[in-house]
């Protein structure tokens, strides 16, 4: 699943470490999310959406064919 | 509360060590099984004592560094770390099924004592039964 996490984070001038600290996850998790290697749980997706003041769908892009 | 638990574990370790050393001095040497018992107590006691002491030292050190404690707590609860750990455990469990299976067949072909083979078979079945139990439990819960 693709996402706009890196773009949104950079737009706000936040480091991965800072975002990780706010969301209470490791920096590696943020890196993996940004690279699309890891899909977050629904709880983490909500946390991320709340942090950026957006809806989940605006950050995470669902693709029908993606596995 | 957490510290009390660590102290209790450390105390149990010391008690096991003391029992081990006591038995070493006083046990009757005629029984083969009993002869090994003190060393078992000393071994387990050392492990429990070491684990308890390690937890106490870690807990005391982290009290002085709350930021490090927070980072460690985050690493421990991090959902990706938990997912990785669970996937690794699942892979190891799958591998264990084949390794134990091969070992049981090898032991049976080698003509190893029946008790040993049966113990291995029961352990194998117990682990798989445990897996089935949790599968059913989680199936009801989720």
N, CA and C atoms of all chains as a GROMACS GRO file, in nm:
protein
  627
    1UNK      N    1   0.084  -0.120   0.000
    1UNK     CA    2   0.000   0.000   0.000
    1UNK      C    3   0.087   0.125   0.000
    2UNK      N    4   0.057   0.213  -0.093
    2UNK     CA    5   0.134   0.338  -0.099
    2UNK      C    6   0.080   0.437   0.005
    3UNK      N    7   0.167   0.533   0.040
    3UNK     CA    8   0.119   0.637   0.133
    3UNK      C    9   0.196   0.766   0.111
    4UNK      N   10   0.142   0.874   0.169
    4UNK     CA   11   0.201   1.006   0.152
    4UNK      C   12   0.274   1.051   0.279
    5UNK      N   13   0.312   0.955   0.359
    5UNK     CA   14   0.370   0.987   0.490
    5UNK      C   15   0.497   1.071   0.479
    6UNK      N   16   0.588   1.029   0.392
    6UNK     CA   17   0.715   1.099   0.378
    6UNK      C   18   0.692   1.244   0.331
    7UNK      N   19   0.604   1.255   0.232
    7UNK     CA   20   0.572   1.389   0.178
    7UNK      C   21   0.513   1.479   0.287
    8UNK      N   22   0.418   1.426   0.361
    8UNK     CA   23   0.352   1.506   0.466
    8UNK      C   24   0.449   1.542   0.578
    9UNK      N   25   0.534   1.447   0.613
    9UNK     CA   26   0.632   1.471   0.720
    9UNK      C   27   0.730   1.580   0.677
   10UNK      N   28   0.780   1.567   0.554
   10UNK     CA   29   0.879   1.665   0.505
   10UNK      C   30   0.816   1.804   0.491
   11UNK      N   31   0.690   1.807   0.448
   11UNK     CA   32   0.621   1.936   0.436
   11UNK      C   33   0.614   2.009   0.570
   12UNK      N   34   0.604   1.931   0.676
   12UNK     CA   35   0.594   1.991   0.810
   12UNK      C   36   0.730   2.008   0.875
   13UNK      N   37   0.834   1.964   0.806
   13UNK     CA   38   0.971   1.978   0.858
   13UNK      C   39   0.997   1.897   0.983
   14UNK      N   40   0.940   1.779   0.986
   14UNK     CA   41   0.959   1.692   1.103
   14UNK      C   42   1.057   1.580   1.067
   15UNK      N   43   1.143   1.546   1.163
   15UNK     CA   44   1.236   1.434   1.141
   15UNK      C   45   1.162   1.303   1.172
   16UNK      N   46   1.215   1.194   1.114
   16UNK     CA   47   1.155   1.062   1.140
   16UNK      C   48   1.152   1.032   1.290
   17UNK      N   49   1.261   1.069   1.358
   17UNK     CA   50   1.272   1.043   1.502
   17UNK      C   51   1.162   1.114   1.580
   18UNK      N   52   1.137   1.239   1.539
   18UNK     CA   53   1.035   1.318   1.609
   18UNK      C   54   0.895   1.259   1.588
   19UNK      N   55   0.866   1.221   1.464
   19UNK     CA   56   0.735   1.162   1.434
   19UNK      C   57   0.720   1.030   1.510
   20UNK      N   58   0.829   0.952   1.510
   20UNK     CA   59   0.826   0.823   1.580
   20UNK      C   60   0.798   0.845   1.729
   21UNK      N   61   0.861   0.946   1.787
   21UNK     CA   62   0.843   0.974   1.929
   21UNK      C   63   0.698   1.013   1.960
   22UNK      N   64   0.639   1.096   1.874
   22UNK     CA   65   0.499   1.139   1.896
   22UNK      C   66   0.404   1.020   1.882
   23UNK      N   67   0.430   0.936   1.782
   23UNK     CA   68   0.339   0.823   1.756
   23UNK      C   69   0.369   0.702   1.845
   24UNK      N   70   0.478   0.715   1.923
   24UNK     CA   71   0.523   0.607   2.013
   24UNK      C   72   0.552   0.477   1.938
   25UNK      N   73   0.625   0.492   1.828
   25UNK     CA   74   0.676   0.375   1.755
   25UNK      C   75   0.826   0.398   1.732
   26UNK      N   76   0.895   0.297   1.681
   26UNK     CA   77   1.038   0.313   1.658
   26UNK      C   78   1.061   0.391   1.527
   27UNK      N   79   1.181   0.447   1.515
   27UNK     CA   80   1.215   0.522   1.394
   27UNK      C   81   1.214   0.429   1.272
   28UNK      N   82   1.255   0.304   1.294
   28UNK     CA   83   1.256   0.206   1.185
   28UNK      C   84   1.116   0.183   1.130
   29UNK      N   85   1.016   0.188   1.219
   29UNK     CA   86   0.878   0.168   1.174
   29UNK      C   87   0.837   0.281   1.080
   30UNK      N   88   0.875   0.404   1.116
   30UNK     CA   89   0.843   0.518   1.030
   30UNK      C   90   0.912   0.500   0.894
   31UNK      N   91   1.039   0.459   0.896
   31UNK     CA   92   1.113   0.436   0.772
   31UNK      C   93   1.045   0.331   0.685
   32UNK      N   94   1.006   0.221   0.748
   32UNK     CA   95   0.941   0.113   0.674
   32UNK      C   96   0.806   0.156   0.618
   33UNK      N   97   0.733   0.235   0.696
   33UNK     CA   98   0.603   0.286   0.648
   33UNK      C   99   0.624   0.374   0.526
   34UNK      N  100   0.723   0.462   0.534
   34UNK     CA  101   0.748   0.555   0.424
   34UNK      C  102   0.791   0.482   0.297
   35UNK      N  103   0.867   0.373   0.316
   35UNK     CA  104   0.912   0.296   0.199
   35UNK      C  105   0.804   0.202   0.145
   36UNK      N  106   0.695   0.190   0.218
   36UNK     CA  107   0.587   0.102   0.176
   36UNK      C  108   0.616  -0.045   0.203
   37UNK      N  109   0.719  -0.070   0.286
   37UNK     CA  110   0.752  -0.209   0.319
   37UNK      C  111   0.661  -0.265   0.427
   38UNK      N  112   0.602  -0.175   0.505
   38UNK     CA  113   0.519  -0.218   0.617
   38UNK      C  114   0.386  -0.143   0.615
   39UNK      N  115   0.276  -0.217   0.631
   39UNK     CA  116   0.144  -0.153   0.641
   39UNK      C  117   0.106  -0.143   0.788
   40UNK      N  118   0.062  -0.024   0.831
   40UNK     CA  119   0.035  -0.008   0.975
   40UNK      C  120  -0.095  -0.076   1.017
   41UNK      N  121  -0.107  -0.098   1.147
   41UNK     CA  122  -0.234  -0.147   1.201
   41UNK      C  123  -0.334  -0.033   1.190
   42UNK      N  124  -0.461  -0.064   1.203
   42UNK     CA  125  -0.564   0.039   1.191
   42UNK      C  126  -0.545   0.144   1.301
   43UNK      N  127  -0.499   0.100   1.420
   43UNK     CA  128  -0.479   0.195   1.530
   43UNK      C  129  -0.368   0.295   1.497
   44UNK      N  130  -0.258   0.242   1.443
   44UNK     CA  131  -0.147   0.332   1.407
   44UNK      C  132  -0.188   0.423   1.291
   45UNK      N  133  -0.266   0.369   1.198
   45UNK     CA  134  -0.313   0.451   1.086
   45UNK      C  135  -0.398   0.568   1.138
   46UNK      N  136  -0.483   0.540   1.236
   46UNK     CA  137  -0.565   0.647   1.295
   46UNK      C  138  -0.478   0.750   1.367
   47UNK      N  139  -0.376   0.699   1.440
   47UNK     CA  140  -0.285   0.789   1.512
   47UNK      C  141  -0.216   0.884   1.414
   48UNK      N  142  -0.170   0.825   1.302
   48UNK     CA  143  -0.100   0.905   1.201
   48UNK      C  144  -0.197   1.008   1.142
   49UNK      N  145  -0.318   0.962   1.108
   49UNK     CA  146  -0.417   1.051   1.049
   49UNK      C  147  -0.451   1.165   1.145
   50UNK      N  148  -0.468   1.130   1.274
   50UNK     CA  149  -0.498   1.234   1.375
   50UNK      C  150  -0.385   1.334   1.386
   51UNK      N  151  -0.262   1.283   1.381
   51UNK     CA  152  -0.145   1.371   1.395
   51UNK      C  153  -0.141   1.475   1.282
   52UNK      N  154  -0.170   1.429   1.161
   52UNK     CA  155  -0.165   1.521   1.047
   52UNK      C  156  -0.298   1.594   1.024
   53UNK      N  157  -0.398   1.562   1.104
   53UNK     CA  158  -0.529   1.626   1.091
   53UNK      C  159  -0.596   1.593   0.957
   54UNK      N  160  -0.578   1.471   0.914
   54UNK     CA  161  -0.636   1.428   0.786
   54UNK      C  162  -0.708   1.295   0.806
   55UNK      N  163  -0.776   1.249   0.700
   55UNK     CA  164  -0.839   1.118   0.710
   55UNK      C  165  -0.739   1.011   0.665
   56UNK      N  166  -0.764   0.888   0.704
   56UNK     CA  167  -0.673   0.778   0.667
   56UNK      C  168  -0.659   0.768   0.514
   57UNK      N  169  -0.773   0.782   0.446
   57UNK     CA  170  -0.773   0.768   0.299
   57UNK      C  171  -0.688   0.873   0.229
   58UNK      N  172  -0.673   0.988   0.296
   58UNK     CA  173  -0.591   1.094   0.235
   58UNK      C  174  -0.441   1.063   0.248
   59UNK      N  175  -0.407   0.979   0.344
   59UNK     CA  176  -0.264   0.947   0.366
   59UNK      C  177  -0.227   0.813   0.302
   60UNK      N  178  -0.313   0.715   0.322
   60UNK     CA  179  -0.285   0.580   0.269
   60UNK      C  180  -0.369   0.555   0.144
   61UNK      N  181  -0.299   0.512   0.040
   61UNK     CA  182  -0.369   0.492  -0.089
   61UNK      C  183  -0.394   0.344  -0.112
   62UNK      N  184  -0.520   0.308  -0.111
   62UNK     CA  185  -0.556   0.167  -0.131
   62UNK      C  186  -0.553   0.133  -0.279
   63UNK      N  187  -0.481   0.025  -0.312
   63UNK     CA  188  -0.477  -0.020  -0.451
   63UNK      C  189  -0.537  -0.159  -0.459
   64UNK      N  190  -0.633  -0.175  -0.546
   64UNK     CA  191  -0.706  -0.302  -0.557
   64UNK      C  192  -0.614  -0.421  -0.585
   65UNK      N  193  -0.517  -0.400  -0.677
   65UNK     CA  194  -0.432  -0.512  -0.721
   65UNK      C  195  -0.314  -0.539  -0.628
   66UNK      N  196  -0.285  -0.443  -0.540
   66UNK     CA  197  -0.165  -0.459  -0.456
   66UNK      C  198  -0.181  -0.576  -0.361
   67UNK      N  199  -0.072  -0.653  -0.343
   67UNK     CA  200  -0.076  -0.766  -0.249
   67UNK      C  201   0.017  -0.739  -0.134
   68UNK      N  202   0.638  -0.263   4.293
   68UNK     CA  203   0.576  -0.393   4.265
   68UNK      C  204   0.666  -0.477   4.174
   69UNK      N  205   0.712  -0.409   4.066
   69UNK     CA  206   0.800  -0.478   3.972
   69UNK      C  207   0.930  -0.518   4.040
   70UNK      N  208   0.982  -0.422   4.124
   70UNK     CA  209   1.108  -0.448   4.194
   70UNK      C  210   1.093  -0.561   4.295
   71UNK      N  211   0.977  -0.566   4.361
   71UNK     CA  212   0.952  -0.674   4.458
   71UNK      C  213   0.959  -0.809   4.387
   72UNK      N  214   0.902  -0.814   4.265
   72UNK     CA  215   0.904  -0.938   4.186
   72UNK      C  216   1.048  -0.978   4.155
   73UNK      N  217   1.130  -0.878   4.114
   73UNK     CA  218   1.270  -0.906   4.082
   73UNK      C  219   1.346  -0.957   4.205
   74UNK      N  220   1.319  -0.892   4.320
   74UNK     CA  221   1.385  -0.936   4.444
   74UNK      C  222   1.343  -1.077   4.481
   75UNK      N  223   1.214  -1.108   4.460
   75UNK     CA  224   1.164  -1.243   4.490
   75UNK      C  225   1.232  -1.347   4.402
   76UNK      N  226   1.249  -1.313   4.274
   76UNK     CA  227   1.316  -1.405   4.181
   76UNK      C  228   1.461  -1.427   4.225
   77UNK      N  229   1.529  -1.314   4.260
   77UNK     CA  230   1.668  -1.324   4.305
   77UNK      C  231   1.676  -1.410   4.432
   78UNK      N  232   1.582  -1.386   4.525
   78UNK     CA  233   1.578  -1.464   4.650
   78UNK      C  234   1.558  -1.612   4.623
   79UNK      N  235   1.468  -1.642   4.527
   79UNK     CA  236   1.443  -1.784   4.492
   79UNK      C  237   1.570  -1.847   4.437
   80UNK      N  238   1.643  -1.769   4.357
   80UNK     CA  239   1.769  -1.818   4.300
   80UNK      C  240   1.869  -1.852   4.409
   81UNK      N  241   1.881  -1.761   4.508
   81UNK     CA  242   1.975  -1.784   4.620
   81UNK      C  243   1.931  -1.908   4.699
   82UNK      N  244   1.799  -1.920   4.721
   82UNK     CA  245   1.747  -2.035   4.796
   82UNK      C  246   1.778  -2.166   4.722
   83UNK      N  247   1.758  -2.166   4.591
   83UNK     CA  248   1.786  -2.286   4.511
   83UNK      C  249   1.935  -2.321   4.518
   84UNK      N  250   2.020  -2.216   4.510
   84UNK     CA  251   2.165  -2.238   4.520
   84UNK      C  252   2.201  -2.298   4.656
   85UNK      N  253   2.140  -2.242   4.762
   85UNK     CA  254   2.168  -2.290   4.899
   85UNK      C  255   2.126  -2.436   4.912
   86UNK      N  256   2.008  -2.469   4.859
   86UNK     CA  257   1.959  -2.608   4.865
   86UNK      C  258   2.055  -2.698   4.788
   87UNK      N  259   2.100  -2.651   4.671
   87UNK     CA  260   2.194  -2.727   4.590
   87UNK      C  261   2.322  -2.757   4.665
   88UNK      N  262   2.380  -2.654   4.727
   88UNK     CA  263   2.506  -2.673   4.801
   88UNK      C  264   2.486  -2.762   4.924
   89UNK      N  265   2.369  -2.744   4.989
   89UNK     CA  266   2.337  -2.826   5.106
   89UNK      C  267   2.329  -2.973   5.066
   90UNK      N  268   2.258  -2.999   4.955
   90UNK     CA  269   2.243  -3.137   4.909
   90UNK      C  270   2.376  -3.199   4.868
   91UNK      N  271   2.462  -3.115   4.809
   91UNK     CA  272   2.595  -3.163   4.765
   91UNK      C  273   2.673  -3.220   4.882
   92UNK      N  274   2.660  -3.152   4.998
   92UNK     CA  275   2.734  -3.193   5.118
   92UNK      C  276   2.670  -3.315   5.184
   93UNK      N  277   2.537  -3.319   5.182
   93UNK     CA  278   2.467  -3.417   5.266
   93UNK      C  279   2.400  -3.534   5.196
   94UNK      N  280   2.400  -3.534   5.064
   94UNK     CA  281   2.323  -3.639   4.995
   94UNK      C  282   2.396  -3.773   4.995
   95UNK      N  283   2.315  -3.877   4.996
   95UNK     CA  284   2.369  -4.013   4.993
   95UNK      C  285   2.416  -4.045   4.851
   96UNK      N  286   2.540  -4.090   4.838
   96UNK     CA  287   2.599  -4.111   4.705
   96UNK      C  288   2.554  -4.241   4.636
   97UNK      N  289   2.478  -4.322   4.707
   97UNK     CA  290   2.444  -4.453   4.650
   97UNK      C  291   2.343  -4.444   4.535
   98UNK      N  292   2.258  -4.343   4.536
   98UNK     CA  293   2.155  -4.333   4.432
   98UNK      C  294   2.203  -4.242   4.318
   99UNK      N  295   2.207  -4.297   4.198
   99UNK     CA  296   2.258  -4.223   4.083
   99UNK      C  297   2.178  -4.098   4.050
  100UNK      N  298   2.044  -4.114   4.056
  100UNK     CA  299   1.955  -4.001   4.023
  100UNK      C  300   1.973  -3.888   4.122
  101UNK      N  301   1.975  -3.923   4.252
  101UNK     CA  302   1.988  -3.821   4.356
  101UNK      C  303   2.124  -3.752   4.353
  102UNK      N  304   2.225  -3.824   4.304
  102UNK     CA  305   2.360  -3.767   4.297
  102UNK      C  306   2.364  -3.642   4.207
  103UNK      N  307   2.282  -3.644   4.102
  103UNK     CA  308   2.280  -3.532   4.007
  103UNK      C  309   2.192  -3.416   4.052
  104UNK      N  310   2.104  -3.444   4.147
  104UNK     CA  311   2.005  -3.344   4.188
  104UNK      C  312   2.067  -3.212   4.237
  105UNK      N  313   2.172  -3.216   4.324
  105UNK     CA  314   2.230  -3.089   4.370
  105UNK      C  315   2.279  -3.001   4.256
  106UNK      N  316   2.336  -3.064   4.154
  106UNK     CA  317   2.391  -2.987   4.040
  106UNK      C  318   2.278  -2.923   3.959
  107UNK      N  319   2.164  -2.995   3.954
  107UNK     CA  320   2.046  -2.939   3.887
  107UNK      C  321   2.001  -2.814   3.963
  108UNK      N  322   1.995  -2.825   4.097
  108UNK     CA  323   1.954  -2.711   4.181
  108UNK      C  324   2.050  -2.594   4.162
  109UNK      N  325   2.181  -2.624   4.164
  109UNK     CA  326   2.281  -2.518   4.149
  109UNK      C  327   2.268  -2.452   4.013
  110UNK      N  328   2.247  -2.532   3.909
  110UNK     CA  329   2.233  -2.479   3.773
  110UNK      C  330   2.112  -2.388   3.760
  111UNK      N  331   1.997  -2.439   3.805
  111UNK     CA  332   1.874  -2.358   3.795
  111UNK      C  333   1.886  -2.236   3.886
  112UNK      N  334   1.939  -2.256   4.008
  112UNK     CA  335   1.955  -2.145   4.102
  112UNK      C  336   2.041  -2.033   4.045
  113UNK      N  337   2.153  -2.071   3.980
  113UNK     CA  338   2.242  -1.970   3.921
  113UNK      C  339   2.168  -1.892   3.813
  114UNK      N  340   2.094  -1.965   3.730
  114UNK     CA  341   2.020  -1.899   3.622
  114UNK      C  342   1.917  -1.802   3.675
  115UNK      N  343   1.839  -1.848   3.773
  115UNK     CA  344   1.732  -1.763   3.830
  115UNK      C  345   1.794  -1.642   3.899
  116UNK      N  346   1.902  -1.666   3.978
  116UNK     CA  347   1.969  -1.556   4.049
  116UNK      C  348   2.023  -1.453   3.949
  117UNK      N  349   2.089  -1.503   3.844
  117UNK     CA  350   2.146  -1.412   3.742
  117UNK      C  351   2.039  -1.330   3.674
  118UNK      N  352   1.928  -1.396   3.640
  118UNK     CA  353   1.819  -1.326   3.572
  118UNK      C  354   1.759  -1.219   3.663
  119UNK      N  355   1.735  -1.256   3.790
  119UNK     CA  356   1.677  -1.160   3.886
  119UNK      C  357   1.769  -1.041   3.909
  120UNK      N  358   1.899  -1.069   3.932
  120UNK     CA  359   1.996  -0.962   3.956
  120UNK      C  360   2.006  -0.870   3.834
  121UNK      N  361   2.006  -0.932   3.716
  121UNK     CA  362   2.012  -0.855   3.590
  121UNK      C  363   1.894  -0.758   3.581
  122UNK      N  364   1.775  -0.807   3.616
  122UNK     CA  365   1.655  -0.723   3.610
  122UNK      C  366   1.664  -0.609   3.709
  123UNK      N  367   1.717  -0.638   3.831
  123UNK     CA  368   1.728  -0.533   3.933
  123UNK      C  369   1.825  -0.424   3.887
  124UNK      N  370   1.941  -0.467   3.836
  124UNK     CA  371   2.043  -0.370   3.790
  124UNK      C  372   1.987  -0.287   3.675
  125UNK      N  373   1.921  -0.354   3.579
  125UNK     CA  374   1.862  -0.281   3.465
  125UNK      C  375   1.760  -0.179   3.513
  126UNK      N  376   1.672  -0.225   3.602
  126UNK     CA  377   1.567  -0.137   3.653
  126UNK      C  378   1.626  -0.015   3.724
  127UNK      N  379   1.731  -0.036   3.807
  127UNK     CA  380   1.794   0.076   3.880
  127UNK      C  381   1.863   0.173   3.785
  128UNK      N  382   1.930   0.115   3.684
  128UNK     CA  383   2.002   0.201   3.588
  128UNK      C  384   1.902   0.286   3.510
  129UNK      N  385   1.793   0.221   3.466
  129UNK     CA  386   1.696   0.293   3.383
  129UNK      C  387   1.621   0.400   3.462
  130UNK      N  388   1.610   0.383   3.595
  130UNK     CA  389   1.544   0.484   3.678
  130UNK      C  390   1.616   0.619   3.666
  131UNK      N  391   1.750   0.610   3.649
  131UNK     CA  392   1.831   0.734   3.641
  131UNK      C  393   1.825   0.794   3.501
  132UNK      N  394   1.781   0.715   3.401
  132UNK     CA  395   1.774   0.763   3.263
  132UNK      C  396   1.634   0.742   3.206
  133UNK      N  397   1.539   0.827   3.246
  133UNK     CA  398   1.399   0.806   3.202
  133UNK      C  399   1.380   0.811   3.051
  134UNK      N  400   1.464   0.890   2.980
  134UNK     CA  401   1.449   0.899   2.834
  134UNK      C  402   1.485   0.765   2.768
  135UNK      N  403   1.595   0.705   2.817
  135UNK     CA  404   1.635   0.573   2.765
  135UNK      C  405   1.526   0.470   2.795
  136UNK      N  406   1.469   0.480   2.914
  136UNK     CA  407   1.362   0.387   2.953
  136UNK      C  408   1.243   0.401   2.858
  137UNK      N  409   1.210   0.526   2.823
  137UNK     CA  410   1.098   0.552   2.732
  137UNK      C  411   1.126   0.491   2.594
  138UNK      N  412   1.250   0.513   2.546
  138UNK     CA  413   1.288   0.459   2.413
  138UNK      C  414   1.278   0.306   2.414
  139UNK      N  415   1.330   0.245   2.522
  139UNK     CA  416   1.326   0.098   2.532
  139UNK      C  417   1.182   0.047   2.536
  140UNK      N  418   1.099   0.121   2.610
  140UNK     CA  419   0.957   0.084   2.621
  140UNK      C  420   0.889   0.091   2.484
  141UNK      N  421   0.921   0.198   2.407
  141UNK     CA  422   0.864   0.213   2.273
  141UNK      C  423   0.911   0.099   2.183
  142UNK      N  424   1.042   0.067   2.188
  142UNK     CA  425   1.097  -0.042   2.106
  142UNK      C  426   1.027  -0.174   2.138
  143UNK      N  427   0.998  -0.195   2.267
  143UNK     CA  428   0.937  -0.319   2.311
  143UNK      C  429   0.792  -0.329   2.262
  144UNK      N  430   0.721  -0.215   2.266
  144UNK     CA  431   0.579  -0.216   2.230
  144UNK      C  432   0.555  -0.184   2.082
  145UNK      N  433   0.661  -0.152   2.009
  145UNK     CA  434   0.647  -0.114   1.869
  145UNK      C  435   0.578  -0.225   1.789
  146UNK      N  436   0.471  -0.188   1.718
  146UNK     CA  437   0.390  -0.292   1.652
  146UNK      C  438   0.467  -0.366   1.542
  147UNK      N  439   0.559  -0.295   1.474
  147UNK     CA  440   0.638  -0.360   1.370
  147UNK      C  441   0.734  -0.463   1.433
  148UNK      N  442   0.798  -0.424   1.543
  148UNK     CA  443   0.887  -0.517   1.612
  148UNK      C  444   0.812  -0.642   1.658
  149UNK      N  445   0.690  -0.620   1.710
  149UNK     CA  446   0.608  -0.733   1.757
  149UNK      C  447   0.571  -0.822   1.638
  150UNK      N  448   0.533  -0.758   1.525
  150UNK     CA  449   0.495  -0.836   1.406
  150UNK      C  450   0.615  -0.918   1.356
  151UNK      N  451   0.734  -0.855   1.355
  151UNK     CA  452   0.855  -0.926   1.309
  151UNK      C  453   0.883  -1.045   1.400
  152UNK      N  454   0.875  -1.020   1.531
  152UNK     CA  455   0.903  -1.126   1.628
  152UNK      C  456   0.804  -1.242   1.610
  153UNK      N  457   0.675  -1.209   1.592
  153UNK     CA  458   0.574  -1.314   1.576
  153UNK      C  459   0.593  -1.393   1.447
  154UNK      N  460   0.633  -1.324   1.341
  154UNK     CA  461   0.656  -1.394   1.214
  154UNK      C  462   0.775  -1.487   1.224
  155UNK      N  463   0.880  -1.437   1.293
  155UNK     CA  464   1.001  -1.519   1.310
  155UNK      C  465   0.969  -1.643   1.393
  156UNK      N  466   0.886  -1.623   1.498
  156UNK     CA  467   0.849  -1.736   1.582
  156UNK      C  468   0.766  -1.837   1.503
  157UNK      N  469   0.677  -1.789   1.418
  157UNK     CA  470   0.594  -1.878   1.336
  157UNK      C  471   0.682  -1.961   1.242
  158UNK      N  472   0.782  -1.897   1.184
  158UNK     CA  473   0.875  -1.969   1.093
  158UNK      C  474   0.950  -2.077   1.171
  159UNK      N  475   0.998  -2.038   1.291
  159UNK     CA  476   1.073  -2.133   1.374
  159UNK      C  477   0.984  -2.251   1.413
  160UNK      N  478   0.857  -2.222   1.443
  160UNK     CA  479   0.761  -2.327   1.481
  160UNK      C  480   0.741  -2.424   1.364
  161UNK      N  481   0.726  -2.370   1.243
  161UNK     CA  482   0.711  -2.456   1.125
  161UNK      C  483   0.834  -2.544   1.106
  162UNK      N  484   0.951  -2.482   1.125
  162UNK     CA  485   1.076  -2.559   1.109
  162UNK      C  486   1.084  -2.667   1.216
  163UNK      N  487   1.041  -2.631   1.338
  163UNK     CA  488   1.048  -2.726   1.448
  163UNK      C  489   0.964  -2.850   1.420
  164UNK      N  490   0.850  -2.832   1.355
  164UNK     CA  491   0.763  -2.945   1.321
  164UNK      C  492   0.840  -3.049   1.240
  165UNK      N  493   0.914  -3.001   1.140
  165UNK     CA  494   0.990  -3.095   1.054
  165UNK      C  495   1.113  -3.149   1.127
  166UNK      N  496   1.181  -3.063   1.201
  166UNK     CA  497   1.303  -3.106   1.272
  166UNK      C  498   1.268  -3.212   1.375
  167UNK      N  499   1.163  -3.186   1.456
  167UNK     CA  500   1.122  -3.284   1.557
  167UNK      C  501   1.075  -3.413   1.490
  168UNK      N  502   1.002  -3.400   1.380
  168UNK     CA  503   0.953  -3.518   1.308
  168UNK      C  504   1.069  -3.604   1.261
  169UNK      N  505   1.169  -3.540   1.199
  169UNK     CA  506   1.287  -3.613   1.150
  169UNK      C  507   1.363  -3.677   1.266
  170UNK      N  508   1.371  -3.602   1.377
  170UNK     CA  509   1.443  -3.653   1.494
  170UNK      C  510   1.374  -3.776   1.552
  171UNK      N  511   1.240  -3.774   1.556
  171UNK     CA  512   1.164  -3.888   1.609
  171UNK      C  513   1.187  -4.012   1.523
  172UNK      N  514   1.180  -3.993   1.392
  172UNK     CA  515   1.201  -4.106   1.300
  172UNK      C  516   1.344  -4.160   1.316
  173UNK      N  517   1.442  -4.067   1.324
  173UNK     CA  518   1.582  -4.109   1.339
  173UNK      C  519   1.601  -4.188   1.468
  174UNK      N  520   1.544  -4.136   1.578
  174UNK     CA  521   1.558  -4.204   1.707
  174UNK      C  522   1.496  -4.344   1.701
  175UNK      N  523   1.379  -4.352   1.635
  175UNK     CA  524   1.311  -4.482   1.626
  175UNK      C  525   1.396  -4.579   1.544
  176UNK      N  526   1.455  -4.531   1.432
  176UNK     CA  527   1.537  -4.618   1.346
  176UNK      C  528   1.668  -4.657   1.415
  177UNK      N  529   1.720  -4.568   1.499
  177UNK     CA  530   1.847  -4.596   1.568
  177UNK      C  531   1.828  -4.694   1.684
  178UNK      N  532   1.700  -4.722   1.713
  178UNK     CA  533   1.673  -4.817   1.822
  178UNK      C  534   1.699  -4.758   1.959
  179UNK      N  535   1.683  -4.627   1.970
  179UNK     CA  536   1.699  -4.562   2.101
  179UNK      C  537   1.590  -4.612   2.195
  180UNK      N  538   1.618  -4.611   2.323
  180UNK     CA  539   1.524  -4.660   2.423
  180UNK      C  540   1.383  -4.603   2.401
  181UNK      N  541   1.284  -4.690   2.415
  181UNK     CA  542   1.145  -4.653   2.384
  181UNK      C  543   1.098  -4.533   2.467
  182UNK      N  544   1.138  -4.529   2.594
  182UNK     CA  545   1.095  -4.420   2.683
  182UNK      C  546   1.138  -4.284   2.625
  183UNK      N  547   1.261  -4.278   2.577
  183UNK     CA  548   1.313  -4.152   2.522
  183UNK      C  549   1.234  -4.111   2.398
  184UNK      N  550   1.206  -4.210   2.311
  184UNK     CA  551   1.131  -4.180   2.188
  184UNK      C  552   0.990  -4.134   2.223
  185UNK      N  553   0.927  -4.206   2.319
  185UNK     CA  554   0.790  -4.169   2.358
  185UNK      C  555   0.785  -4.030   2.421
  186UNK      N  556   0.886  -3.998   2.502
  186UNK     CA  557   0.890  -3.863   2.563
  186UNK      C  558   0.897  -3.757   2.454
  187UNK      N  559   0.979  -3.785   2.354
  187UNK     CA  560   0.993  -3.689   2.244
  187UNK      C  561   0.860  -3.676   2.168
  188UNK      N  562   0.794  -3.793   2.144
  188UNK     CA  563   0.666  -3.790   2.072
  188UNK      C  564   0.562  -3.713   2.152
  189UNK      N  565   0.557  -3.735   2.284
  189UNK     CA  566   0.459  -3.663   2.366
  189UNK      C  567   0.488  -3.514   2.370
  190UNK      N  568   0.616  -3.479   2.376
  190UNK     CA  569   0.653  -3.335   2.374
  190UNK      C  570   0.606  -3.273   2.244
  191UNK      N  571   0.630  -3.343   2.135
  191UNK     CA  572   0.592  -3.297   2.001
  191UNK      C  573   0.441  -3.276   1.994
  192UNK      N  574   0.367  -3.379   2.043
  192UNK     CA  575   0.221  -3.370   2.040
  192UNK      C  576   0.170  -3.261   2.133
  193UNK      N  577   0.237  -3.244   2.248
  193UNK     CA  578   0.196  -3.139   2.342
  193UNK      C  579   0.208  -3.001   2.278
  194UNK      N  580   0.322  -2.977   2.211
  194UNK     CA  581   0.344  -2.846   2.147
  194UNK      C  582   0.238  -2.823   2.040
  195UNK      N  583   0.207  -2.927   1.962
  195UNK     CA  584   0.106  -2.910   1.857
  195UNK      C  585  -0.034  -2.894   1.917
  196UNK      N  586  -0.062  -2.967   2.025
  196UNK     CA  587  -0.189  -2.951   2.095
  196UNK      C  588  -0.204  -2.810   2.148
  197UNK      N  589  -0.095  -2.757   2.202
  197UNK     CA  590  -0.091  -2.620   2.254
  197UNK      C  591  -0.124  -2.520   2.142
  198UNK      N  592  -0.067  -2.548   2.026
  198UNK     CA  593  -0.092  -2.462   1.909
  198UNK      C  594  -0.240  -2.467   1.869
  199UNK      N  595  -0.298  -2.589   1.870
  199UNK     CA  596  -0.439  -2.604   1.831
  199UNK      C  597  -0.529  -2.534   1.934
  200UNK      N  598  -0.494  -2.548   2.064
  200UNK     CA  599  -0.573  -2.484   2.169
  200UNK      C  600  -0.579  -2.332   2.147
  201UNK      N  601  -0.463  -2.271   2.121
  201UNK     CA  602  -0.459  -2.125   2.102
  201UNK      C  603  -0.527  -2.082   1.971
  202UNK      N  604  -0.521  -2.169   1.872
  202UNK     CA  605  -0.591  -2.141   1.746
  202UNK      C  606  -0.741  -2.131   1.771
  203UNK      N  607  -0.794  -2.228   1.848
  203UNK     CA  608  -0.938  -2.228   1.880
  203UNK      C  609  -0.972  -2.108   1.968
  204UNK      N  610  -0.885  -2.081   2.067
  204UNK     CA  611  -0.910  -1.971   2.162
  204UNK      C  612  -0.916  -1.838   2.087
  205UNK      N  613  -0.818  -1.814   2.001
  205UNK     CA  614  -0.813  -1.687   1.927
  205UNK      C  615  -0.928  -1.681   1.825
  206UNK      N  616  -0.967  -1.798   1.775
  206UNK     CA  617  -1.078  -1.803   1.679
  206UNK      C  618  -1.207  -1.753   1.745
  207UNK      N  619  -1.225  -1.788   1.875
  207UNK     CA  620  -1.343  -1.742   1.948
  207UNK      C  621  -1.334  -1.594   1.982
  208UNK      N  622  -1.211  -1.552   2.014
  208UNK     CA  623  -1.192  -1.414   2.061
  208UNK      C  624  -1.191  -1.309   1.951
  209UNK      N  625  -1.144  -1.349   1.833
  209UNK     CA  626  -1.126  -1.248   1.727
  209UNK      C  627  -1.244  -1.246   1.630
   0.00000   0.00000   0.00000
